[in-house]
Amino acid sequence: MKIGNRPGCVFVITRLVMRFPHFLFILLLSFTVAACTSTQRLLKARPAGLSPFFEQSWLAQDTRGHLPFQAVWTTPDKRMLAEGMAKRKLHIAPVTLAYLRPVKKALATQEIAWGVPRQEQAVATRLREEFVAAFRRSPRPLYRIVDKPGADTLTLRLAVIELSPTSPKGNAVMTLLKFAVTPVAALGRWFTKGNMAIEGKVVDSKTGRVFFQFADNESDKLTFLSTRDYQPYGHAVNSMRDWAVQFEQMTRTPSGLKVADSSSIRLRPN
């Protein structure tokens, strides 16, 4: 038996494991990786550069490890912050695509050329729906969702900054190689996974002044076997749902307390 220590996890390799069929080895590896804190950090998508949508971006703070968003800005104006936090109605505006960047990953670009639809508008609509649903499903929401902005409401504005589809064809090849050749082929998913980056700002509906902003980027979660690996925007749907739930939780969490980020590993098949 050989034992190797790494920050946050312990890898145990035995001759017995090496005799496992490939699918059992991959499953064991998935559970091992899921328990590793350092591996979770490594698998997280890197922050996307902030767009002009994010005002005063040079003042954004890195909140990874404390909040579920990679960058956050809060107004230093205490009076404005107090007035905003006193309101209890929230309007979620239609999501803008005005700041969406071109797809950069070579395989994703090729998939689009082969006929994978971009679906930007459908994704933007779904993002807004997920944020609305998160507040309406919450057992104790701080804000009540309203259809129109008013003098007594806040408005959440959202923008999709990056949207690269997952490569269904590439993942099909990776899955075949995983089971037929070697589990190491799973490492090739770096080339096939997509990503989605968003930015958001909370403004006073009456004055339009911004008092809170956030930004985050998520890539496809590491999976053992998932139907979402074969859907261009299947993983993006999970990211949108996670962001919505996390934002709603953050609005009712006392300042200074940690709000957990989502895992970068998903063992469920959907």
C-alpha positions in Angstrom: 0.0 0.0 0.0 1.2 3.5 -0.9 -0.1 6.5 0.9 0.5 10.1 -0.4 -0.5 13.2 1.4 -1.8 16.3 -0.3 -3.3 19.5 1.3 -6.9 18.7 2.0 -6.9 15.0 1.0 -5.2 11.6 1.3 -4.9 9.3 -1.6 -4.7 5.6 -0.9 -3.7 3.3 -3.8 -3.6 -0.5 -3.5 -3.1 -3.3 -5.9 -6.7 -4.2 -5.3 -7.9 -0.9 -6.7 -5.7 -1.4 -9.8 -7.7 -4.6 -10.4 -11.1 -2.9 -10.3 -13.0 -2.6 -13.6 -12.8 0.9 -15.1 -16.2 2.1 -14.1 -15.7 1.1 -10.4 -12.3 2.9 -10.4 -13.9 6.0 -11.8 -16.6 5.9 -9.3 -14.2 5.5 -6.4 -12.1 8.3 -7.8 -15.1 10.6 -8.0 -16.0 10.0 -4.3 -12.3 10.5 -3.3 -12.0 13.8 -5.3 -15.4 15.0 -3.9 -14.0 14.8 -0.4 -10.9 16.9 -1.2 -11.0 20.5 -0.3 -7.9 21.4 -2.3 -9.2 19.6 -5.4 -12.5 21.5 -5.1 -10.6 24.8 -5.3 -8.6 23.5 -8.2 -11.6 22.5 -10.2 -13.4 25.9 -9.8 -13.5 28.1 -12.9 -11.1 31.1 -12.8 -12.8 34.5 -12.5 -13.8 36.1 -15.8 -12.5 39.6 -16.3 -15.1 42.2 -15.2 -17.1 43.9 -17.9 -18.2 47.6 -18.2 -21.5 46.4 -16.7 -19.8 46.1 -13.4 -19.4 49.7 -12.2 -16.2 50.8 -10.4 -14.7 47.4 -11.1 -11.3 48.5 -9.6 -12.9 48.5 -6.2 -14.3 44.9 -6.4 -13.2 42.6 -3.6 -12.2 39.0 -4.0 -14.7 37.1 -1.8 -13.8 33.5 -2.8 -13.9 31.3 0.3 -16.4 33.5 2.1 -19.2 34.2 -0.4 -20.4 32.1 -3.4 -19.4 34.8 -5.8 -15.8 35.5 -6.9 -16.1 39.3 -6.8 -18.3 41.7 -4.8 -18.7 45.4 -4.4 -20.7 47.2 -1.7 -21.3 51.0 -1.6 -19.3 52.8 1.0 -22.2 55.2 1.4 -23.7 54.0 4.7 -26.9 56.1 4.4 -27.6 54.8 0.9 -26.8 51.2 2.1 -29.2 51.6 5.0 -32.0 53.0 2.8 -31.6 50.1 0.4 -31.5 47.4 3.0 -34.7 48.9 4.6 -36.7 48.0 1.5 -38.4 44.7 1.2 -39.6 44.5 -2.4 -37.4 43.3 -5.3 -37.9 43.6 -9.0 -35.8 41.4 -11.2 -35.2 43.1 -14.6 -34.8 41.2 -17.9 -31.3 39.9 -18.3 -29.1 41.8 -20.7 -26.8 40.2 -23.3 -25.2 43.5 -24.3 -21.9 42.6 -22.6 -21.7 39.0 -23.8 -18.3 38.1 -25.2 -17.5 35.9 -28.2 -16.8 32.2 -27.5 -13.1 31.6 -27.2 -12.6 27.9 -26.6 -11.7 26.1 -29.9 -13.9 23.1 -29.4 -16.9 25.1 -28.4 -16.5 27.3 -31.4 -16.3 24.3 -33.6 -19.5 22.8 -32.0 -21.3 26.0 -32.9 -20.0 25.8 -36.4 -21.4 22.2 -36.5 -24.8 23.4 -35.6 -25.0 23.7 -31.8 -27.3 26.7 -31.3 -26.1 29.6 -29.1 -29.4 30.0 -27.2 -28.3 33.2 -25.6 -31.8 34.6 -25.3 -33.2 31.4 -23.9 -30.4 31.3 -21.3 -31.0 34.9 -20.3 -34.7 34.2 -19.8 -34.0 31.1 -17.8 -31.5 33.0 -15.6 -34.2 35.5 -14.6 -36.7 32.8 -14.0 -34.3 31.0 -11.7 -33.7 34.1 -9.6 -37.5 34.8 -9.3 -38.1 31.1 -8.4 -35.4 31.1 -5.7 -37.2 33.9 -3.8 -40.6 32.4 -4.3 -39.5 29.0 -3.1 -37.5 30.3 -0.1 -39.1 29.5 3.3 -38.2 32.9 4.6 -37.2 35.4 1.9 -36.1 38.8 2.9 -37.6 40.3 -0.3 -41.0 39.9 -2.0 -40.7 39.7 -5.8 -42.8 42.3 -7.6 -43.4 42.6 -11.4 -42.7 46.3 -11.7 -40.2 48.6 -10.1 -41.4 51.4 -7.9 -40.2 54.0 -5.4 -40.3 51.4 -2.6 -38.5 48.6 -4.5 -35.0 47.6 -5.3 -34.1 46.3 -8.8 -31.7 43.4 -9.5 -30.1 43.8 -12.9 -28.2 40.8 -14.4 -25.9 40.4 -17.3 -24.5 37.3 -19.0 -20.8 37.9 -19.7 -19.6 34.6 -21.1 -21.5 31.6 -22.4 -19.6 28.7 -23.9 -21.5 25.5 -24.6 -20.5 22.1 -23.4 -19.2 19.8 -26.2 -21.7 16.9 -26.5 -19.6 15.2 -29.2 -16.4 15.6 -27.3 -17.9 14.3 -24.1 -19.3 11.2 -26.0 -15.8 10.5 -27.1 -14.3 11.0 -23.6 -17.0 8.7 -22.1 -16.1 5.9 -24.6 -12.4 6.3 -23.9 -13.0 6.3 -20.1 -14.8 2.9 -20.2 -13.0 1.2 -23.1 -9.4 2.4 -22.7 -8.5 4.2 -19.5 -10.1 6.3 -16.8 -7.3 8.9 -17.3 -9.2 9.9 -20.5 -11.6 11.8 -18.1 -8.9 14.5 -17.9 -9.7 15.4 -21.5 -12.9 17.0 -20.3 -11.0 20.2 -19.7 -11.3 20.7 -23.5 -15.0 19.7 -23.7 -16.5 21.6 -20.8 -18.3 24.9 -21.2 -18.6 27.8 -18.9 -21.0 30.7 -18.0 -20.1 34.0 -16.3 -22.6 36.5 -15.0 -22.6 39.9 -13.2 -25.3 41.4 -11.2 -26.1 44.7 -9.5 -28.8 45.8 -7.0 -30.0 49.4 -7.6 -32.5 51.7 -5.9 -35.4 51.6 -8.3 -36.2 55.2 -7.8 -32.7 56.8 -8.1 -30.9 54.1 -10.1 -28.0 54.3 -7.7 -26.0 51.0 -7.3 -25.4 49.8 -3.8 -24.3 46.2 -4.3 -22.6 44.2 -7.2 -21.4 40.7 -7.7 -19.7 38.6 -10.4 -19.0 34.9 -10.8 -17.9 32.3 -13.4 -18.7 28.6 -13.4 -17.6 25.8 -15.6 -19.1 22.3 -16.0 -18.9 20.3 -12.8 -16.8 17.2 -12.7 -19.1 14.2 -13.1 -18.9 10.4 -13.1 -21.6 10.1 -15.7 -24.3 12.8 -16.3 -26.9 13.5 -18.9 -25.8 17.1 -18.8 -22.5 16.2 -20.3 -24.4 15.7 -23.6 -26.4 18.8 -23.5 -24.8 22.1 -24.7 -26.3 24.1 -21.8 -27.2 21.4 -19.3 -24.5 22.4 -16.9 -25.3 26.1 -17.3 -28.8 25.4 -16.0 -27.3 24.0 -12.8 -25.1 27.1 -12.5 -28.0 29.4 -12.9 -30.0 27.6 -10.3 -27.0 27.6 -7.9 -26.5 31.3 -8.3 -30.1 32.1 -7.7 -30.3 30.1 -4.5 -27.0 31.5 -3.3 -28.0 35.1 -3.9 -31.3 34.6 -2.1 -29.5 33.0 0.8 -27.0 35.8 0.9 -29.7 38.5 1.1 -31.0 37.0 4.4 -27.6 36.1 5.9 -26.2 38.5 8.6 -23.1 40.4 7.5 -19.9 38.6 8.3 -21.3 35.1 8.1 -20.2 32.7 5.4 -22.5 31.6 2.6 -21.4 28.3 1.1 -20.4 28.0 -2.5 -21.7 25.1 -4.7 -19.5 22.0 -5.1 -17.5 21.7 -8.3 -18.3 18.0 -8.4 -21.7 16.4 -9.1 -22.2 12.7 -8.6 -25.9 12.8 -9.6 -26.6 11.6 -13.2 -28.8 14.7 -14.0 
